[in-house]
Amino acid sequence: MRDDTDTYITTVPSFFKCPISLDVMRSPVSLCTGVTYDRANIQRWLDGGNNTCPATMQVLKSREVVPNLTLQRLIDVWFHSIGRRSFDSPAEKPPEDRVPTLEEAKDGLEKLNLEIDDEIRLEMLSRIVRFARESEANRGYLVRKEDFVPMLLDIIVSVHDGARTITRFELVLRAIRILDTIRSGNGGDRERLSKLMLSRSGGVCLTVILLALQRGNLESKIESVRVLEWIAFDAQSKLAIAEREGFLPELMKTISTDSDSSLIEATLSFLITISSSKRVRSRLISAKAIAKLRDLLLTETVTGTVGVTEKTLKLLEILSSRREGRSEICGGGGGCVDGVVRKLLKVSTAATEHAVAILWLVCYVFGAESSPAAAEAVERSNGVAKLLVVMQSNCSPAIQQMAKDLIKVMKLKNRTSCFVAYNTKTTHIMPF
């Protein structure tokens, strides 16, 4: 005769089980791929630096998880139907997996202010992370607390003022994670955080975030970059970050071809944000950013991600507005130009438009100051034929005009020769 345990095991609906652990999900959450996992299991997967859906192995466009409340209710009903209590019961649901209630979050915040033991503070911060990630309402509650952000910044500064123990460093990473989670489009919140971080203890917060970029895991690095982008809201804050010693060299490391694509994309987004300042553009060029962007364009395994390719080209377009930037792009035998031409009509409309704008700036607007290598690289890479296709695509009228200008500057004898140069076996070229 089979006991209750056997009956329980054999009657568990398959869609109640987490694809990772194959156990009944305690807190089901869904990824952007639509696959649902137990929160604790998928969080461990993401915290381990993975950027794919475990079940489908698709690259994640977003690492956000959304509570699957419908499935949670079905699991609760099923538990009651077999005479078992739901996992909503605190007695059955492990504390490390359960999302704290509002009252528990308030209690955790009070303990953070009073507690001096780092291990206990780490547990309190971990609970607040789960609370903040659960809903927009929870994040709004935290943001509205006047002393909450200053408290997080005090925790970040503490790793600089005190002993750099592993636990203390973990406290800093948790604080950065919460700041990343509560990021808001509200300009006042952004400005307030920026001023607090840049002024706290003489800008020590930036020094500690640099430490997180250097020593943190993949997720911590991505979170740190996103926090930096959030606080870079005006010219002064952008320049303050860019001119902080050690930042640009470290950021250049994160956009290397051997870095994770999610980290590369987050860093490129941040660099685009701060490059609105002419001084920052010059500093990026001096930091050899263009060489890094060239390598990304020429490495197919890296720019296989649409977001990475679009942002690489957008940043390159911004840097090509500077004379020294154009000089770097045209140097090295035109390798950078070759990489730009490769992306024409191959990735997305946005990527194509950025690529055409780069070629237009380098070969047409400032062609007199560029070396012949740029135009030669365009012709060598079958760029003229691609530009003819751009003229027939759904790119903006301005981009189509740029393509016409570029074809003129190539000084080809007639349009027929352009089509002769076109390799008709190339199947990836198509109008959007």
Buried (B, 14 or more C-beta within 10 A) or exposed (E): EEEEEEEBEEEBEEEBBBBBBEEBBBBBBBBBBEBBBBBBBBBEBBEEBBBBBBBEEBBBBEBEBEBBEEBBEBBBEBBEEEEBEBBBEEEEBEEEBBBBEEEBBBBBBEBBEEBEEBEEBBBBBBBBBBBBBBEEEBBEBBBEEEEBBBEBBBBBBBBBEEEEEEEBBBBBBBBBBBBBBBBBEEEEBBBBBBBBBBEBBEBBBBBBBBBBBEEBEBBBBBBBBBBBBBBBBBBEBBBBBBEBEEBBEBBBBBBBEEBBBBBBBBBBBBBBBBBEBEEBBBBBBEBBBBBBBBBBBBBEEBBEBBBBBBBBBBBBBBBBBBEEBBBBBBBBEBBBBBBBBBBBBBBBBBBBBBBBBBBBBBBBBBBEEBBEBBBBBBBBBBBBBBBBBBBEBEBEEEBBBBBBBBBEBBEBEEEEEBEEBBEEEEEEBEEE
